[in-house]
């Protein structure tokens, strides 16, 4: 596994072919070649959060995220934001009640989606997230796959922070 530094923390890239989008199937089911002209991986999480601009700032502090872009309305409501954590993008926006698909995590009373974050030092990353305002819900412990624990961010999303076994 390769490691990429971000915000002073090394985040595991995993297989280089997956990280640079070259490990996709050669043909789609209809026979056409897959392509990705936007430069994103095949799947990118896109979360709707009440207070998305504040969430972007929190994720920068808590997880060493780098801001890729931010498009906000004049009133500050985030239409679209992008962060990079290690080699993974994360997209987010504020809720827009006029669009049923743009309801926030808070509007649902929580999220059925968790985010898995693979890092070199899970204890340090969890402590950094808690210092930034996350709540430690599942204390760090050794597991068959490595060291792991869960924090809930101030916006209702649980992050499973894990360091692989060495």
C-alpha positions in Angstrom: 0.0 0.0 0.0 1.2 3.5 -0.8 0.8 6.3 1.6 -0.1 9.9 0.8 0.4 12.7 3.3 -2.5 15.1 3.9 -2.5 17.7 6.6 0.4 15.9 8.3 -1.4 12.6 8.4 -0.6 9.7 6.1 -3.7 8.3 4.4 -3.5 4.9 2.7 -4.1 5.0 -1.1 -4.6 1.3 -1.4 -3.9 -0.1 -4.9 -2.5 2.5 -7.2 -4.6 1.3 -10.1 -7.7 1.9 -8.1 -6.5 5.3 -6.9 -5.7 6.6 -10.4 -8.9 5.1 -12.0 -7.2 2.6 -14.2 -8.6 -0.6 -12.6 -12.0 -0.3 -14.2 -13.6 -3.0 -16.4 -12.4 -2.7 -20.0 -15.9 -2.8 -21.5 -19.3 -1.7 -20.3 -22.2 -4.1 -20.6 -23.2 -2.5 -23.9 -19.7 -2.9 -25.3 -18.6 0.7 -25.0 -15.4 1.8 -23.3 -15.8 3.4 -19.9 -14.4 6.9 -19.5 -14.2 9.5 -16.8 -13.7 12.9 -18.3 -14.1 14.7 -14.9 -11.3 12.9 -13.2 -13.3 11.4 -10.4 -13.3 7.8 -9.1 -16.1 5.5 -10.1 -18.0 6.3 -6.8 -17.7 9.6 -4.9 -19.8 10.2 -1.8 -22.1 13.3 -2.0 -23.6 14.2 1.3 -26.3 16.8 2.0 -25.8 18.5 5.4 -27.5 21.5 7.1 -24.5 23.8 7.5 -22.4 22.4 4.7 -19.9 25.3 4.7 -19.2 24.7 8.4 -18.9 21.0 7.7 -16.2 21.7 5.1 -14.3 23.7 7.7 -14.8 20.9 10.3 -13.5 18.2 7.9 -10.4 20.3 7.2 -9.6 20.5 10.9 -10.8 17.0 11.9 -9.4 14.9 9.0 -6.9 17.1 7.2 -9.1 17.6 4.2 -8.0 19.9 1.4 -10.7 22.1 -0.2 -11.1 21.6 -3.9 -13.9 23.9 -4.6 -16.8 25.8 -3.0 -19.8 27.3 -4.8 -22.1 29.3 -2.4 -25.2 31.5 -2.8 -24.8 35.1 -1.8 -26.4 34.2 1.5 -23.6 31.6 2.1 -25.7 28.5 1.4 -23.5 25.9 -0.2 -24.7 24.8 -3.6 -21.7 22.5 -4.1 -18.4 21.9 -2.3 -15.6 19.4 -2.8 -12.9 18.2 -0.4 -10.0 15.8 -0.9 -9.1 13.5 1.9 -6.0 11.5 0.9 -6.8 10.3 -2.6 -10.6 10.4 -2.1 -13.0 13.2 -3.0 -16.0 14.1 -0.9 -18.8 16.3 -2.3 -21.3 18.1 -0.1 -24.0 20.7 -0.2 -26.6 22.3 2.0 -30.1 21.0 2.1 -32.6 22.6 -0.3 -36.1 21.6 0.9 -37.6 22.5 -2.4 -35.9 19.4 -3.8 -36.9 16.2 -2.2 -33.5 14.5 -2.9 -31.6 17.4 -1.2 -32.8 16.7 2.4 -30.0 16.8 5.0 -28.8 14.2 7.3 -30.3 16.3 10.1 -33.7 16.3 8.4 -33.7 12.5 8.5 -32.6 12.4 12.1 -29.3 10.8 11.3 -27.7 8.9 8.5 -27.7 5.3 7.4 -24.4 6.0 5.7 -21.1 5.8 7.5 -17.7 6.8 6.1 -14.7 4.6 6.4 -11.4 6.4 6.7 -8.1 4.4 6.4 -5.1 6.1 7.9 -1.7 5.3 9.2 -2.4 6.2 12.9 -6.1 5.8 13.8 -5.7 6.9 17.4 -4.1 10.2 16.4 -6.7 10.8 13.7 -9.6 10.0 16.2 -8.1 12.4 18.8 -7.8 15.1 16.1 -11.4 14.6 15.1 -12.6 14.8 18.8 -10.5 17.9 19.4 -12.2 19.5 16.4 -15.7 18.7 17.8 -16.5 15.1 16.9 -17.9 12.7 19.6 -16.1 9.4 20.2 -18.9 6.8 19.9 -16.9 3.7 19.5 -13.6 3.7 21.4 -10.5 2.8 19.5 -9.6 -0.9 19.8 -7.7 -3.6 18.0 -9.7 -5.7 15.5 -8.7 -8.6 13.2 -8.2 -6.1 10.3 -6.4 -3.4 12.3 -7.0 -0.6 14.9 -10.4 1.0 14.6 -13.0 3.2 16.2 -15.9 5.5 15.3 -16.5 9.2 15.8 -19.7 11.1 15.0 -19.2 14.5 13.5 -21.2 17.5 14.5 -23.4 17.0 11.5 -24.6 13.5 12.3 -22.3 11.3 10.2 -20.3 8.5 11.7 -16.7 8.1 10.5 -15.0 4.7 11.1 -11.3 5.5 11.5 -9.1 2.5 10.9 -5.4 1.8 10.6 -4.5 -1.5 8.9 -2.5 -4.2 10.8 1.2 -4.0 10.1 
